[in-house]
Amino acid sequence: MFDIIYLLEMIGVIAFAISGMIVARSKNMDPVGIFTIGFVTALGGGTLRDLMMDNHPLYWIKHQEQPILILVMAIIYSYWHRAGRLRASRIVFPDAIGLGVFSILGAQLALDLGHSWFVASLLGVMTGTFGGALRDTLCNEVPYIFRKDQVYASISFAGCWLYFVCQWLLESETLALTIGLLFITLTRLLAVRFDIRLQRDRQQG
């Protein structure tokens, strides 16, 4: 089970780091800025989760290969001549993957530490959304989590509860994790594709 979770963590780190680097490059940041935005996007949510649960040392400090990987990615991305052609809108796919992976893994860790379903779901949402919120804030954008035209945190919250229910009913951690993260990732992509919102602006008559 550890190997599966670690693999998912690395996928989430890579996906979120890519989304951060795309936005940073679109803002004409230098390699230091690209690394910084990639770092906070990929590891910011997990850092907040660990601080909230008093879980020390922080996960990325115990697993230094993750920030090292982000540094290598940032160097390559900074000097890849085609990177400048990627628009900020391209972050939707990697961002959806990161949201799914870290929401579920954050909730799973909270459960393992003995927290209730409700608290675990909030910590899952925190883990999945905070890195993206930091990315957008540092890049002078309104974070997805606060935008009326985006369904974001609610998808993470629903996916965490789906994971809990599947874990209880199926008694298979691997299957429950897979269902939960696929639900979040695919629902997020469909919400963007079909412009699904929780609230629509009122038409002026």
C-alpha positions in Angstrom: 0.0 0.0 0.0 2.9 2.4 0.8 4.2 2.1 -2.7 0.9 3.1 -4.2 0.5 6.1 -2.0 4.0 7.2 -2.6 3.5 6.9 -6.4 0.3 9.0 -6.1 2.2 11.6 -4.0 4.8 12.0 -6.7 2.2 12.2 -9.4 0.5 14.9 -7.4 3.7 16.8 -6.8 4.7 16.7 -10.5 1.2 17.8 -11.6 0.8 20.7 -9.2 4.4 21.8 -9.8 3.8 21.9 -13.5 0.6 24.0 -13.0 2.6 26.5 -10.9 5.4 26.7 -13.3 3.1 27.4 -16.3 1.5 30.3 -14.4 4.9 31.6 -13.2 6.3 31.5 -16.8 3.2 33.3 -18.1 4.0 36.1 -15.6 7.6 36.3 -17.0 9.2 35.1 -13.7 12.8 34.1 -13.6 14.0 30.6 -12.6 13.9 31.5 -8.9 10.3 32.6 -9.3 9.4 29.5 -11.3 10.8 27.2 -8.7 9.1 29.2 -5.8 5.7 29.0 -7.4 6.1 25.4 -8.4 7.2 24.6 -4.8 4.4 26.3 -3.0 1.8 24.9 -5.4 3.0 21.4 -5.0 3.8 21.4 -1.3 1.9 24.3 0.2 -1.3 22.3 0.9 0.6 19.4 2.6 2.6 21.9 4.7 -0.6 23.6 6.0 -2.1 20.1 6.7 0.9 19.1 8.7 1.0 22.3 10.6 -2.7 22.0 11.5 -2.3 18.5 12.7 1.0 19.2 14.5 2.6 16.6 12.3 6.4 17.1 12.5 8.8 17.1 10.7 6.9 18.4 7.7 6.3 15.7 5.1 8.5 17.4 2.4 11.3 17.7 5.0 11.2 14.0 5.6 11.1 13.4 1.8 13.6 15.9 0.4 13.4 14.2 -3.0 10.2 16.1 -3.6 11.6 19.6 -3.4 14.8 18.4 -5.2 12.5 17.1 -8.0 10.7 20.4 -8.2 14.1 22.2 -8.4 15.2 20.0 -11.3 11.9 20.5 -13.0 12.1 24.3 -12.6 15.6 24.5 -14.1 14.5 22.4 -17.1 11.3 24.3 -17.5 13.0 27.7 -17.2 15.3 27.0 -20.2 12.9 25.0 -22.3 12.2 27.3 -25.2 8.7 25.9 -25.9 7.6 26.5 -22.4 6.8 30.1 -23.1 4.1 29.0 -25.6 2.0 27.4 -22.8 -0.8 29.6 -21.8 -2.0 29.8 -18.2 -5.2 28.2 -19.3 -3.2 25.0 -19.8 -3.0 24.4 -16.0 -6.5 23.0 -15.8 -5.5 19.3 -16.5 -2.4 19.1 -14.1 -4.3 21.2 -11.5 -7.2 18.8 -11.6 -4.9 15.8 -11.1 -3.1 17.5 -8.2 -6.5 18.5 -6.6 -7.7 14.8 -6.8 -4.5 13.3 -5.5 -3.8 15.6 -2.6 -7.4 15.9 -1.5 -7.7 12.2 -1.1 -4.2 11.6 0.4 -4.7 14.5 2.8 -8.0 13.0 4.0 -6.4 9.5 4.2 -3.6 10.8 6.4 -6.0 12.6 8.7 -8.0 9.3 9.1 -4.8 7.4 9.9 -4.1 9.9 12.7 -7.5 9.3 14.2 -9.5 12.2 13.1 -13.2 12.0 12.3 -14.6 11.9 8.8 -15.7 15.6 8.9 -12.3 16.8 10.2 -10.5 14.6 7.7 -12.6 15.9 4.8 -11.7 19.5 5.7 -8.0 18.6 6.0 -8.3 16.9 2.6 -9.8 20.0 1.0 -7.1 22.1 2.7 -4.4 19.8 1.3 -5.9 19.8 -2.2 -6.6 23.5 -2.6 -4.2 25.5 -0.5 -1.2 25.1 -2.8 -3.2 26.3 -5.8 -4.6 29.3 -3.8 -1.0 30.3 -2.9 0.0 29.9 -6.6 -2.8 32.2 -7.7 -2.3 34.7 -4.9 1.4 35.1 -5.5 0.8 35.4 -9.3 -1.8 38.2 -8.7 -4.8 36.0 -9.7 -8.0 35.3 -7.9 -7.7 31.8 -6.6 -10.0 29.1 -8.1 -11.3 28.3 -4.6 -12.8 31.9 -4.3 -14.1 32.4 -7.9 -17.8 32.3 -8.7 -17.2 30.8 -12.1 -15.3 27.8 -10.8 -16.4 24.6 -8.9 -13.3 23.7 -6.9 -13.4 23.2 -3.1 -16.9 21.6 -3.2 -15.6 18.9 -5.6 -12.7 18.2 -3.3 -15.1 18.0 -0.3 -17.5 15.6 -2.1 -14.7 13.4 -3.3 -13.3 13.0 0.2 -16.7 11.9 1.5 -17.0 9.5 -1.5 -13.7 8.0 -0.5 -14.8 7.5 3.1 -18.0 5.8 2.0 -16.2 3.6 -0.5 -13.6 2.6 2.1 -16.4 1.7 4.6 -18.5 -0.3 2.0 -15.8 -1.9 -0.1 -13.2 -2.5 2.6 -10.5 -1.9 0.0 -8.2 1.0 0.6 -6.7 0.9 -2.9 -10.1 0.9 -4.6 -11.5 3.6 -2.4 -8.5 5.8 -3.1 -8.8 5.3 -6.8 -12.5 6.0 -6.9 -12.1 9.2 -4.8 -9.3 10.7 -6.7 -10.8 9.8 -10.1 -14.1 11.4 -9.1 -12.4 14.7 -8.1 -10.1 14.8 -11.1 -12.8 14.0 -13.7 -15.5 16.1 -12.1 -13.2 19.1 -12.0 -12.4 18.6 -15.7 -16.0 18.2 -16.6 -17.0 21.3 -14.6 -14.5 23.4 -16.6 -15.4 21.8 -19.9 -19.2 22.4 -19.5 -18.9 25.6 -17.4 -20.7 24.1 -14.4 -21.0 26.6 -11.5 -22.5 26.6 -8.1 -24.0 30.0 -8.7 -24.9 31.9 -11.8 -24.9 35.6 -12.2 -28.4 37.0 -12.4 -29.6 38.2 -15.8 -30.4 41.8 -16.0 -33.9 42.3 -17.3 
